[in-house]
Each structure stands twice: as C-alpha cells, then as structure tokens.
Amino acid sequence: MGFVLSSRSEPVVEVKDVMSSPVRTVRETDNVSKLAKTMARHNVGSVIVVDKKNNPLGMITEKDIVRRVAAKGLHPTRTTAGKIMTKPLHTVEPKVDVKEAVKKMRHLNVKRFAVMDAGKLIGIVTSTDIVRITPALIDVMEEKSKIGLITGPRATSALAGYCDECGSWSDDLKSHDGSFLCSDCFSDLGKEEEA
C-alpha cells in the first residue's frame, strides 16, 4: 500500500490502494442459492450483480440474503439475484481519497462501494478495508510528528474512525485505556465512573 503526501504533509490513501479486486459477480438471473455458494467459496460478504453484458446493476450482501430471502421464507433456488439486489449501485472512483469515500459511505449509510473506472467495474471497497489501514495511517502520522513534519494543531488533530465500544463512525475519537471511543461512549464512561 502506498501513501502519498498531500500539500499539508498528510498521508493520502486512494480507494484503489485499499480496494479488493477482482470483484465477485453474479448474473441477475442467478438464483440465491448459487450466489450464496459463490460468496462462500470466495469468502466474501457481497457480490455485484451484472447483466448479460457484464454491466453492474446492483449489489447483494449477506445481510440482504438474510433479510430478503430467509426472513421472508423465500426459496433460495426460486429467488433470483435481480429480485433481491440493492440498487442503485453506489460507486466511487479509484483515485478518490479514502477520507472522502468514508464521508460518502456515512452520508449514504452504506458500508460498500463498487469501484468504477471509466465505466468499468475494477474493484470493491468496504468500510472494513478502510479500517484495516487505520493503524498504518496512525503510525505514519506519529512518525511524522516525531521528526517534525507535523507541527502545531495538526499534531493534535482529531482522530477519525470507528468507535471500539459501539462501532459507529466518529470524526473525533478519544483515547482511553488503549481503546478509541466516540464522544457518546467517552461521556458514558465518565458517568459510569461517577456512579
């Protein structure tokens, strides 16, 4: 994974640096049983649904299978991918900064994007992919701080990421006993200590 320095000496990671490729796809006419086997065989939590010309149409996650098939008592061999896919397909370009991708995920309330380049499906990026690189970004920031590349307010800027307690995204994580907590969980911690 390569980090690029921005004009403010911050590491910039693009979506293409963290995306998964190749993307696992299924046809819109494939049944749910077949697509579930594809997901299990490749150990992935989602697949992209494509038409006969391999144009991406939507996405199916494990959660979609549980909620739209199993919970409704539908038969997986008689239910097609086209019937249960989430659409429209949310996409992002490969050169987008992961910080922007995270903001877009939060705004759309999604955890995955299809990565499209010039109209072609080239990858998939998930919130898990982005969280996986967070420790490396913290290490880079700490090293830069030690050698003086980051000074003043940037060295003490807020840390963004997923709260270790509740799992929600926060632009202002606070460190406590080796965990990073959102403001709400950090406040709750203070209330518990008072009691």
N, C-alpha and C positions, 0 to 999 in steps of 0.2 A: 504494500500500500504506500503510495507516495503522497506526502504532504507538500503543498505549495504555500509559500509565504505570500500573504496579501501585502498591500502597501503599508498596513499598520503592523506588520510583523506577526500576524496571527496565522496559525496553520489553516489552510483552506483545503477541505476534502470534498471532492466532487462525487456525485452519485455514482459515476462509473467506477470509482475506486472501491466502493463497498457493495455494489450490486451482485446478485447471483446470476450466472449465465452458464450454460444455456437454460432457457426458460422451458419448463414443462408445460406442454399444451395438450388440449383435448378438443375434439370437434364438437360443435353444438349439438350434433345428433348422437354423440356417445351417451350411453346410459351411465347413471350414477355409480353403479357397481364397477364398471370399467374405469371410470375416472378415479374412484377411491383406490382401486388396485394400483393405478399409475402413481398416485400420491404416496401410497405405502411403499411401493418398490423403489421410488426415488427419495424417500424420506423427506418430503416437502409438505408444507402446510397449506399450499394453494396451487392452483393451476390456472392458466389463462385459457379462455375459451376462444377458439378461432373458427372462421367459416371455411368453406371449401377452398378458398384462395389463400388461406393462412392469414387473413386479416383479423386482428384481435377484436373481439366483441365485448368480452366481459371477463369476470374473474369468479372463481369458486374457491372458498376456503373450507377447512374442516368444520368451522362453525356453521357455514351455510348448509352443509350436509346434515348436521345435527338438527338445526332449526327448521330447514325447509323440506327435509325428507323424513328423517327418523321421527322427529317430534310430531309430525303430521300423519305418520303411519303410511307414507307412500312407499311403494315397492321400488327398490333401487334399480332393478333391471327394466322397469317400465317407465322410469322417470329420466328425462334427458337433461344434459348439461344446459341446454338452451333454456329450459324451463326454470332452473334454479339459480342461474348465474346472476351476479350483481353487475348491473350496468347503469349508467355508462361506466366504462373502464377508466379509472383515474390514472393519469400518466404523468411522467416527469421526463425531462431531457437529461442525457448523461452528464452534461457539463454544469448542471445546477449544483450549487454549494449544498452540502447535506443540511446545513442550518436552515436554508430556505425550504428544502424538502420537508424537514420536520415541521416547520411552521405551516406548510400546506397540508400535511397529514393532520395536524391538530385542527386546522380550520375545517377540513372536510370530515373529520372524525373517522379516519381510516388508518390502517396500520401497514398498508402495502401500496406500492405504485408499480405499474408496468413502466419500464424504461424504454422510451421510443427515440430513435434517431432517424431523422429524415423519413418518417412514416413507417419505419421498420422496427419490429419488436426485437430488442437486443438484450434485455435483462429484466430482473425484478428486484426491487429494493424494499426491505421491510424495516420496521422500527427496530427489530432485533438486530439486523445488520448494522444499523447506526449505533445502537447501544454497545455493540461488540467493539467498536473503535473508540469509545469514550475514554477508557483508561489510557490508551496510547496518546490521545489528544491532551489529556491532563499531564502526562509525562512530558510531552513536548513543551507545554506551557510552563511547567515547573523548571525545566532545563533552561528555557529562555529567560525566565525570571532570575535564575541563579547567575547567568552570565551577563545580565544587564540589558538584554534585548527588549525586555518589557519593564517599563518603569511607571511610577505614579499609579493612577487609578486602574490601569489595565491589569496590573499585578494582583489587584484585589477585586477584580470584577466578579460579578455573579456567575455561578456555575449553573448551567442548564443541563437537564437530563431527567431521567425517571426516578421518582422517589423510591428509596429502598423499602419503605414501610407500606405505602398504599399503591405504588406502581404508576401513579399518574405523572404526567409531564409537568415540569416546573422550570421556569426561567430563572429561579432564584433558590437553588438548593443550598441547604445549610448543613455543615458537617457536624456530626455528633457521635462520639464513640465508634468511629470507623464506618459510619453509615452516612448517606446523604439523604436529607429529609426535605420535603416541600414545607412551605410556611405553615400550612394547616397541621401537619404531623409534628412539626417542631413546636408549635404552640400547644398542641395536645400533650406533648411530652412535659412541658412546663407545668401544666395543670395537674398531671399525674404526680409530679414531684412535690407539689404544694399539698396534695391530699394526704 
